Amino acid sequence: MSTPESRAKAVQQSADAPARVIIVGGGPGGVASALLLASRGIKVDLYEKHSRIGGRTGAIEDRGFKFDIGPTFLMMKPLLDRIFEEAGKKSEDYLDFIKLDPMYELRFGDETFRAFDNNEDTKAEIERLFPGQSAGMDLFLKKERHRLEKLMPTLQKDFSTAGKRLSPSLLPAIPHLSLGSSVFDILNKYFTNKDLAILFAFQSKYLGMSAWECPGAFSMISYMEHEHGIYHTLGGLSEIPAALARAAGDFGANIHLGSPVKRVLIEGRKTKGVELESGEKIEADHVIINADFGHAMGNLFPKGSLKKYTPEKVNSMKYSCSTFMMHLGLDKVYDLPHHTIVFAKDYRKNTDEIFKNFQESDDISFYVRNASINDPTIAPEGKSSLYILVPTPNLEGDIDWDEAQHKYRTLVLKGLSERLGIDDLEDHIEVEYLFNPKTWEEEMGVFKGATFNLSHCLSQMAFNRPRNQFEEFKNCYLVGGGTHPGSGLPTIFESARISANLISDSCGCLLYTSPSPRDRG
């Protein structure tokens, strides 16, 4: 494990001839990379096109209300803690964490299922609704714990060379990939009641995938929640990238907001810096791209320069679903849990409409976050900030979203009334923001409006996913949901660690070593 003395020595070594890194994009992967690199004495400049930090994990603020744009669940908190720890910092010095219990409430049919932070309480809930099925949870926890232990090394390893892709150390992971099985298949082995299996399989939506198509290995996502819990950060999850940016700034990283990058400068097959929209050109030893993968491939490199990820190749890749979202500032606080997920009456049909048929749904599933019951900072006193998300097809579907947006808003209001007993919502709206797949693409630079980035199908996992050491150009690196190990905050943090370590190693910096989060419990 590194010590303050060893970190100081590394900083001194790189200060003699500091390398310069430019980061394109201020999402969680970009700012986590900035913190790690700056803490090792590397000169970091991060350029973010918006006036706010965070990208999809940013926030909108209006009239005292604050709305997280994207993620609202913090899972696998030790992975975030480790980013700060490797920089010699403590996450709790920058963020206030609230562990949720119950973690969330699931509404299916006329029933309500609550998932608790204590597994024994969750087992009691299973027995209440599904008598005789609770023993399946013990098996689920045991086998998925073992799966995570075997697969975690593959999520923390780069695949930048053939040797690393064929490393014998990865062989133990292969049996735990559950090749040929979906997440639903795996959960239905633990829980023979199909409704209960769905209640433990819905987390595939965190990857923007159907539980019937998502590779079985991702059944461990549900385990992560039940084993490690779910957290909220005071002020919303947008506070996470903001905190990482502040910590990076403490080490001298320069964060440039409202500074869009026009293109990456290349010389031969090597990056040499970036050109801003303003026309300014800035040279660097390394460039990290934290922009959306599909958007970056189509916009940040000179036309014709990409050999592997040509426009045709990028367009043919598989992408996640999108989302319709409502961010509402209300003049009252509703008696709803922090997290509520409402399943469509015919959940399988709704899922097929989104992922197979790319068509609108009349029977929707939706998610509601009512964080104001635990967080007084995101709305004025006596008021609340409500977040509503509906999974939808991405822009590959032939849907007129200017028209469909009104339909989905009406369906949400109907669902809130019929399924959650809220029939006066419109009377209490003071602030309203709507997102649809077009919004994600046009305002947030998300290719095809695929909110969760590239799909995690087998052909786009591990070394088949765009690599952290970008294959196209030397000294170019990728972080974020569109690269290895994948989308979601925990894996995005790992992408930042992998890329930062690759750069640090090339610069001769000392790297932090510590027990894996799974070893710390």
C-alpha positions as CSV (number, residue, x, y, z in Angstrom):
1,M,0.0,0.0,0.0
2,S,1.2,3.5,-0.8
3,T,2.0,5.9,2.0
4,P,1.9,9.7,2.1
5,E,5.7,9.6,1.7
6,S,5.6,7.4,-1.4
7,R,2.9,9.5,-2.9
8,A,5.0,12.6,-2.3
9,K,8.0,10.9,-3.9
10,A,5.9,10.1,-7.0
11,V,4.7,13.7,-7.2
12,Q,8.3,14.9,-7.0
13,Q,9.4,12.5,-9.7
14,S,6.7,13.6,-12.1
15,A,7.2,17.3,-11.1
16,D,10.7,17.2,-12.6
17,A,9.2,16.7,-16.0
18,P,5.4,16.5,-15.6
19,A,3.3,14.8,-18.2
20,R,0.3,16.7,-19.5
21,V,-3.1,15.0,-19.9
22,I,-6.2,16.5,-21.4
23,I,-9.6,15.0,-20.5
24,V,-12.5,15.6,-22.8
25,G,-15.7,15.5,-20.8
26,G,-16.5,16.0,-17.1
27,G,-18.7,13.0,-16.4
28,P,-17.9,10.8,-13.4
29,G,-15.2,8.9,-15.3
30,G,-13.5,12.1,-16.4
31,V,-13.3,13.7,-13.0
32,A,-12.3,10.5,-11.3
33,S,-9.4,10.2,-13.8
34,A,-8.5,13.8,-13.2
35,L,-8.3,13.2,-9.4
36,L,-6.2,10.1,-9.7
37,L,-3.8,11.6,-12.2
38,A,-3.5,15.0,-10.5
39,S,-2.8,13.3,-7.2
40,R,0.2,11.7,-8.8
41,G,1.7,14.9,-10.0
42,I,0.5,14.8,-13.6
43,K,-0.7,18.1,-15.1
44,V,-4.4,17.7,-15.9
45,D,-6.7,19.9,-17.9
46,L,-10.4,18.8,-18.2
47,Y,-12.7,20.4,-20.7
48,E,-16.4,20.1,-20.3
49,K,-18.8,21.6,-22.9
50,H,-21.6,22.4,-20.4
51,S,-21.5,25.0,-17.7
52,R,-22.0,22.3,-15.1
53,I,-19.9,19.3,-14.2
54,G,-21.2,15.7,-14.3
55,G,-22.5,15.0,-17.8
56,R,-25.3,12.5,-17.4
57,T,-24.6,12.5,-13.7
58,G,-25.0,16.3,-13.6
59,A,-27.9,18.3,-12.2
60,I,-30.3,21.0,-13.2
61,E,-31.1,23.7,-10.7
62,D,-34.0,26.1,-11.0
63,R,-35.8,28.2,-8.4
64,G,-34.4,26.3,-5.4
65,F,-35.1,22.9,-6.9
66,K,-32.3,20.5,-7.8
67,F,-32.7,17.6,-10.2
68,D,-30.3,14.8,-10.9
69,I,-30.2,14.3,-14.6
70,G,-29.2,10.6,-14.6
71,P,-28.1,8.1,-11.9
72,T,-30.0,8.0,-8.6
73,F,-28.7,4.7,-7.0
74,L,-25.2,4.6,-5.6
75,M,-24.2,0.9,-5.5
76,M,-20.8,-0.6,-4.5
77,K,-19.8,2.5,-2.5
78,P,-16.3,1.0,-1.7
79,L,-15.4,1.5,-5.4
80,L,-16.0,5.2,-5.1
81,D,-14.3,5.3,-1.7
82,R,-11.2,3.7,-3.3
83,I,-10.9,6.5,-5.9
84,F,-10.6,9.0,-3.1
85,E,-8.4,6.7,-1.0
86,E,-5.9,6.2,-3.9
87,A,-5.5,10.0,-4.0
88,G,-4.9,10.1,-0.2
89,K,-8.4,11.5,0.5
90,K,-11.5,10.3,2.2
91,S,-14.9,10.3,0.4
92,E,-16.7,11.4,3.6
93,D,-14.7,14.6,3.7
94,Y,-16.3,15.6,0.4
95,L,-19.7,13.8,0.4
96,D,-22.5,13.1,2.9
97,F,-23.8,9.5,2.4
98,I,-27.3,8.3,3.4
99,K,-27.7,4.5,3.4
100,L,-31.3,3.6,2.5
101,D,-33.5,1.2,4.3
102,P,-35.8,0.0,2.8
103,M,-33.7,0.2,-0.3
104,Y,-36.7,0.5,-2.6
105,E,-40.3,-0.5,-3.1
106,L,-41.5,-2.6,-6.1
107,R,-45.1,-2.4,-7.2
108,F,-46.3,-5.3,-9.4
109,G,-50.0,-6.1,-10.0
110,D,-51.8,-5.1,-6.8
111,E,-48.8,-6.1,-4.6
112,T,-46.0,-4.1,-3.0
113,F,-42.6,-5.7,-2.3
114,R,-40.0,-3.9,-0.2
115,A,-36.3,-4.8,-0.5
116,F,-34.5,-4.1,2.8
117,D,-30.9,-3.4,3.7
118,N,-31.1,-6.3,6.1
119,N,-31.4,-9.6,4.1
120,E,-33.3,-11.3,6.8
121,D,-36.0,-8.6,6.5
122,T,-36.1,-9.1,2.8
123,K,-36.5,-12.9,3.3
124,A,-39.4,-12.2,5.6
125,E,-40.9,-10.0,2.8
126,I,-40.5,-12.8,0.3
127,E,-42.3,-15.2,2.7
128,R,-45.1,-12.8,3.1
129,L,-45.8,-12.6,-0.6
130,F,-44.2,-15.8,-1.9
131,P,-44.5,-18.5,0.8
132,G,-41.7,-21.1,0.6
133,Q,-39.4,-19.1,-1.7
134,S,-37.2,-17.3,0.8
135,A,-34.6,-20.1,0.9
136,G,-33.8,-19.2,-2.7
137,M,-32.3,-15.9,-1.4
138,D,-29.6,-17.8,0.6
139,L,-28.6,-19.7,-2.5
140,F,-28.7,-16.4,-4.6
141,L,-26.4,-14.6,-2.1
142,K,-24.0,-17.5,-1.9
143,K,-23.6,-18.2,-5.6
144,E,-23.7,-14.5,-6.7
145,R,-21.0,-13.7,-4.1
146,H,-18.8,-16.3,-5.6
147,R,-19.6,-15.1,-9.1
148,L,-18.6,-11.5,-8.2
149,E,-15.3,-12.8,-6.6
150,K,-14.4,-14.5,-9.8
151,L,-15.5,-11.8,-12.2
152,M,-14.2,-8.8,-10.4
153,P,-10.6,-9.2,-11.6
154,T,-11.9,-9.0,-15.2
155,L,-13.7,-5.7,-14.4
156,Q,-10.5,-4.2,-12.9
157,K,-8.1,-5.3,-15.7
158,D,-7.3,-3.6,-19.0
159,F,-7.3,-5.6,-22.2
160,S,-4.9,-3.4,-24.1
161,T,-2.6,-6.2,-25.3
162,A,-3.2,-9.7,-26.6
163,G,-1.3,-11.1,-23.6
164,K,-3.7,-9.4,-21.2
165,R,-6.7,-10.7,-23.2
166,L,-5.5,-14.3,-23.1
167,S,-4.1,-14.2,-19.6
168,P,-4.4,-17.5,-17.7
169,S,-5.5,-15.5,-14.7
170,L,-8.8,-14.9,-16.4
171,L,-9.6,-18.6,-16.9
172,P,-11.4,-19.0,-13.5
173,A,-13.9,-16.3,-14.6
174,I,-15.1,-18.2,-17.7
175,P,-17.5,-20.7,-15.9
176,H,-19.1,-17.8,-14.1
177,L,-20.2,-16.0,-17.2
178,S,-23.2,-18.2,-17.5
179,L,-22.9,-18.2,-21.3
180,G,-26.2,-18.9,-23.0
181,S,-28.3,-17.8,-20.0
182,S,-30.0,-14.5,-19.5
183,V,-30.3,-12.7,-16.2
184,F,-33.9,-13.9,-15.9
185,D,-32.8,-17.5,-16.5
186,I,-30.4,-17.3,-13.6
187,L,-32.8,-15.6,-11.2
188,N,-35.6,-18.1,-12.1
189,K,-33.3,-20.9,-10.9
190,Y,-33.0,-19.3,-7.5
191,F,-36.7,-18.3,-7.4
192,T,-39.1,-20.6,-9.2
193,N,-41.9,-18.1,-8.9
194,K,-41.6,-16.1,-12.1
195,D,-42.9,-12.9,-10.5
196,L,-40.3,-13.1,-7.7
197,A,-37.6,-13.8,-10.2
198,I,-38.5,-10.6,-12.0
199,L,-38.3,-8.6,-8.8
200,F,-34.6,-9.7,-8.5
201,A,-33.9,-9.5,-12.3
202,F,-35.2,-5.9,-13.1
203,Q,-31.7,-4.5,-12.4
204,S,-30.8,-5.4,-16.0
205,K,-32.5,-2.1,-16.8
206,Y,-29.6,-0.3,-15.1
207,L,-27.7,-1.4,-18.2
208,G,-30.5,-0.4,-20.5
209,M,-31.2,-4.1,-21.3
210,S,-34.1,-6.6,-21.0
211,A,-33.8,-9.2,-18.3
212,W,-34.6,-11.8,-21.0
213,E,-31.6,-10.7,-23.2
214,C,-29.0,-9.4,-20.7
215,P,-26.2,-11.9,-20.2
216,G,-26.6,-14.1,-17.1
217,A,-23.4,-12.9,-15.6
218,F,-25.1,-9.6,-14.7
219,S,-27.3,-11.3,-12.2
220,M,-24.6,-10.2,-9.8
221,I,-25.9,-6.6,-10.0
222,S,-28.9,-7.5,-7.9
223,Y,-26.5,-9.3,-5.5
224,M,-24.4,-6.1,-5.2
225,E,-27.5,-4.2,-3.9
226,H,-28.6,-6.8,-1.4
227,E,-25.0,-7.4,-0.1
228,H,-23.6,-3.9,-0.1
229,G,-26.7,-1.7,0.1
230,I,-27.8,1.4,-1.8
231,Y,-26.8,5.0,-0.9
232,H,-28.0,8.5,-1.6
233,T,-25.6,11.4,-1.4
234,L,-26.9,14.6,0.2
235,G,-27.7,17.0,-2.6
236,G,-28.2,14.2,-5.1
237,L,-25.8,11.9,-6.9
238,S,-24.7,14.8,-9.0
239,E,-22.7,15.7,-6.0
240,I,-20.4,12.8,-6.7
241,P,-18.7,14.2,-9.9
242,A,-18.8,17.6,-8.3
243,A,-16.9,16.3,-5.3
244,L,-14.4,14.4,-7.5
245,A,-13.8,17.6,-9.4
246,R,-13.2,19.6,-6.2
247,A,-10.7,17.0,-4.9
248,A,-8.9,17.0,-8.3
249,G,-8.7,20.8,-8.1
250,D,-7.1,20.4,-4.7
251,F,-4.2,18.7,-6.5
252,G,-4.0,21.4,-9.2
253,A,-6.2,19.9,-11.9
254,N,-7.7,22.6,-14.1
255,I,-11.5,22.2,-14.8
256,H,-12.7,24.2,-17.7
257,L,-16.5,24.5,-17.9
258,G,-18.3,25.8,-20.9
259,S,-15.3,24.8,-23.1
260,P,-16.5,22.3,-25.8
261,V,-13.8,20.4,-27.6
262,K,-14.2,20.5,-31.4
263,R,-11.8,17.6,-32.2
264,V,-8.9,15.6,-31.1
265,L,-5.6,16.5,-32.8
266,I,-3.7,13.6,-34.3
267,E,-0.4,13.1,-35.9
268,G,-0.1,9.8,-37.8
269,R,-1.7,7.3,-35.4
270,K,-1.0,9.3,-32.3
271,T,-2.9,11.9,-30.4
272,K,-1.2,15.2,-29.6
273,G,-3.9,17.3,-28.1
274,V,-7.3,18.9,-28.8
275,E,-8.8,21.8,-30.6
276,L,-11.5,23.7,-28.7
277,E,-14.6,25.1,-30.4
278,S,-13.0,28.5,-29.9
279,G,-10.2,27.5,-32.2
280,E,-7.6,27.3,-29.5
281,K,-5.3,24.3,-29.9
282,I,-3.8,22.7,-26.8
283,E,-1.1,20.0,-26.9
284,A,-0.8,17.2,-24.5
285,D,1.1,13.9,-23.9
286,H,-2.1,11.9,-23.5
287,V,-5.8,12.5,-24.2
288,I,-8.7,10.8,-22.3
289,I,-12.1,10.8,-23.9
290,N,-15.0,10.8,-21.5
291,A,-17.6,11.8,-24.1
292,D,-20.4,9.4,-25.1
293,F,-18.7,6.7,-27.2
294,G,-20.9,6.9,-30.4
295,H,-20.9,10.7,-30.3
296,A,-17.1,10.8,-29.9
297,M,-16.5,8.5,-32.8
298,G,-18.7,10.6,-35.1
299,N,-17.6,14.0,-34.0
300,L,-14.2,14.2,-32.3
301,F,-11.9,12.7,-34.9
302,P,-11.0,13.9,-38.4
303,K,-13.2,12.4,-41.1
304,G,-11.8,9.1,-42.4
305,S,-9.2,8.8,-39.6
306,L,-10.9,5.9,-37.8
307,K,-10.1,2.5,-39.1
308,K,-11.9,0.1,-36.7
309,Y,-14.7,2.4,-35.5
310,T,-15.9,3.7,-38.8
311,P,-19.3,5.4,-39.0
312,E,-20.7,2.1,-40.5
313,K,-19.2,0.1,-37.7
314,V,-20.4,2.4,-34.9
315,N,-23.9,2.6,-36.4
316,S,-24.1,-1.2,-36.6
317,M,-23.2,-1.8,-32.9
318,K,-25.9,-2.6,-30.3
319,Y,-27.1,0.1,-28.0
320,S,-29.1,0.3,-24.8
321,C,-32.6,1.6,-24.5
322,S,-33.4,5.2,-23.9
323,T,-35.7,7.0,-21.4
324,F,-38.5,9.4,-21.1
325,M,-38.0,11.5,-17.9
326,M,-39.9,14.1,-15.9
327,H,-38.1,16.3,-13.4
328,L,-40.7,18.0,-11.3
329,G,-40.4,20.8,-8.7
330,L,-43.5,20.5,-6.5
331,D,-45.0,22.7,-3.8
332,K,-45.7,19.7,-1.5
333,V,-44.0,16.5,-0.4
334,Y,-45.8,13.2,-1.2
335,D,-45.8,10.2,1.1
336,L,-43.8,8.0,-1.2
337,P,-40.6,5.9,-0.5
338,H,-37.2,7.3,-1.7
339,H,-37.3,4.8,-4.6
340,T,-40.4,3.2,-6.1
341,I,-40.4,1.0,-9.2
342,V,-43.8,0.3,-10.8
343,F,-43.9,-2.7,-13.2
344,A,-46.2,-2.7,-16.3
345,K,-49.2,-4.9,-15.9
346,D,-47.7,-7.1,-18.7
347,Y,-44.0,-6.6,-17.9
348,R,-42.7,-9.0,-20.6
349,K,-44.8,-7.4,-23.3
350,N,-43.6,-3.9,-22.3
351,T,-40.0,-5.1,-22.3
352,D,-40.4,-6.6,-25.8
353,E,-41.9,-3.4,-27.1
354,I,-38.9,-1.4,-25.8
355,F,-36.0,-3.8,-26.8
356,K,-37.3,-5.9,-29.6
357,N,-39.9,-4.0,-31.5
358,F,-38.7,-0.4,-30.8
359,Q,-42.3,0.8,-30.4
360,E,-44.3,3.0,-28.1
361,S,-46.0,1.3,-25.1
362,D,-49.5,2.0,-23.7
363,D,-48.8,-0.1,-20.6
364,I,-45.6,1.3,-19.1
365,S,-43.1,0.5,-16.3
366,F,-41.8,3.6,-14.5
367,Y,-39.6,4.6,-11.7
368,V,-40.1,7.4,-9.1
369,R,-37.5,8.9,-6.9
370,N,-38.9,11.0,-4.0
371,A,-35.5,11.9,-2.4
372,S,-36.9,14.9,-0.6
373,I,-38.2,12.7,2.2
374,N,-34.5,12.1,3.1
375,D,-32.7,15.1,1.6
376,P,-33.9,18.6,2.5
377,T,-31.3,20.3,0.2
378,I,-32.9,19.5,-3.2
379,A,-36.0,21.6,-2.8
380,P,-37.2,24.7,-0.8
381,E,-38.7,24.0,2.6
382,G,-42.0,22.2,2.4
383,K,-41.5,21.4,-1.3
384,S,-40.0,18.5,-3.1
385,S,-38.1,17.4,-6.2
386,L,-39.6,14.4,-8.0
387,Y,-37.7,12.3,-10.6
388,I,-39.7,10.0,-12.9
389,L,-38.1,7.7,-15.5
390,V,-39.8,5.5,-18.1
391,P,-37.7,3.1,-20.2
392,T,-38.3,3.6,-23.9
393,P,-36.8,2.6,-27.2
394,N,-33.8,4.5,-28.4
395,L,-33.8,6.5,-31.6
396,E,-33.5,3.4,-33.8
397,G,-37.3,3.2,-33.4
398,D,-39.5,5.0,-35.8
399,I,-41.2,7.2,-33.2
400,D,-42.0,10.9,-33.5
401,W,-40.8,12.0,-30.1
402,D,-42.2,15.5,-30.4
403,E,-45.6,13.8,-30.4
404,A,-44.8,10.8,-28.2
405,Q,-43.5,12.9,-25.4
406,H,-47.1,14.2,-24.7
407,K,-48.4,10.6,-24.7
408,Y,-45.8,9.4,-22.2
409,R,-46.4,12.4,-19.9
410,T,-50.1,11.5,-19.9
411,L,-49.3,7.8,-19.2
412,V,-47.1,8.8,-16.3
413,L,-49.8,10.9,-14.7
414,K,-52.3,8.1,-15.2
415,G,-49.9,5.5,-13.7
416,L,-49.2,7.8,-10.7
417,S,-52.9,8.0,-10.1
418,E,-53.9,4.4,-10.6
419,R,-50.8,2.7,-9.2
420,L,-49.6,5.1,-6.5
421,G,-52.7,7.0,-5.6
422,I,-51.4,10.4,-6.6
423,D,-54.1,12.1,-8.6
424,D,-53.4,15.7,-8.0
425,L,-49.8,16.0,-9.2
426,E,-50.4,18.6,-11.9
427,D,-52.0,20.9,-9.3
428,H,-48.6,21.1,-7.5
429,I,-46.0,21.5,-10.3
430,E,-43.9,24.6,-10.0
431,V,-41.0,23.5,-12.2
432,E,-41.0,20.9,-15.0
433,Y,-38.3,19.5,-17.3
434,L,-38.9,16.7,-19.7
435,F,-36.3,14.5,-21.4
436,N,-36.9,12.1,-24.3
437,P,-34.5,10.2,-26.6
438,K,-34.2,13.3,-28.8
439,T,-33.2,15.4,-25.8
440,W,-30.5,12.9,-24.8
441,E,-29.0,13.0,-28.3
442,E,-29.4,16.7,-29.2
443,E,-28.7,18.3,-25.8
444,M,-26.6,15.7,-24.0
445,G,-24.6,14.3,-27.0
446,V,-25.8,10.7,-26.4
447,F,-25.6,8.7,-29.7
448,K,-29.1,7.4,-30.7
449,G,-30.4,8.7,-27.4
450,A,-29.1,5.4,-25.8
451,T,-29.1,6.6,-22.2
452,F,-27.1,3.7,-20.9
453,N,-24.5,3.7,-23.8
454,L,-23.4,0.6,-25.7
455,S,-25.3,-2.6,-24.9
456,H,-23.7,-5.2,-22.8
457,C,-24.4,-8.1,-25.1
458,L,-21.7,-10.8,-25.3
459,S,-20.2,-9.3,-28.5
460,Q,-19.6,-6.0,-26.6
461,M,-18.3,-7.3,-23.2
462,A,-14.8,-7.4,-21.8
463,F,-12.1,-7.3,-24.6
464,N,-14.9,-7.0,-27.2
465,R,-15.9,-3.6,-25.7
466,P,-13.9,-0.5,-26.8
467,R,-10.8,-0.6,-24.8
468,N,-9.5,1.8,-22.2
469,Q,-6.2,2.1,-24.2
470,F,-8.0,3.2,-27.4
471,E,-7.2,0.8,-30.3
472,E,-7.2,3.6,-32.9
473,F,-4.5,5.9,-31.7
474,K,-1.5,5.9,-29.3
475,N,-1.7,8.0,-26.2
476,C,-5.5,8.0,-26.4
477,Y,-7.7,6.5,-23.6
478,L,-11.4,6.0,-23.0
479,V,-13.3,6.2,-19.8
480,G,-17.1,6.1,-19.1
481,G,-19.9,3.8,-19.9
482,G,-19.0,3.1,-23.5
483,T,-15.7,1.4,-22.7
484,H,-14.5,-1.5,-20.6
485,P,-15.8,-2.5,-18.0
486,G,-19.2,-0.9,-18.8
487,S,-22.0,1.5,-17.9
488,G,-23.1,2.3,-14.4
489,L,-21.2,4.3,-11.8
490,P,-19.3,1.4,-10.2
491,T,-17.8,0.3,-13.5
492,I,-17.3,3.8,-14.7
493,F,-15.1,4.4,-11.7
494,E,-13.2,1.2,-12.6
495,S,-12.7,2.5,-16.2
496,A,-11.2,5.7,-14.7
497,R,-8.8,3.7,-12.5
498,I,-7.7,1.5,-15.4
499,S,-7.0,4.4,-17.8
500,A,-5.3,6.5,-15.0
501,N,-3.1,3.6,-14.1
502,L,-2.1,3.0,-17.7
503,I,-1.1,6.6,-18.1
504,S,0.6,6.7,-14.7
505,D,2.6,3.6,-15.5
506,S,3.8,5.1,-18.8
507,C,4.9,8.2,-16.9
508,G,6.7,6.2,-14.2
509,C,4.3,7.2,-11.4
510,L,4.0,5.0,-8.4
511,L,0.6,3.3,-8.2
512,Y,-1.5,2.7,-5.2
513,T,-2.2,-0.9,-4.2
514,S,-4.7,-2.0,-1.7
515,P,-7.1,-4.9,-1.0
516,S,-10.0,-5.2,-3.4
517,P,-13.3,-3.8,-2.1
518,R,-14.6,-7.4,-2.0
519,D,-11.8,-8.3,0.5
520,R,-12.8,-5.4,2.8
521,G,-16.5,-6.5,2.9
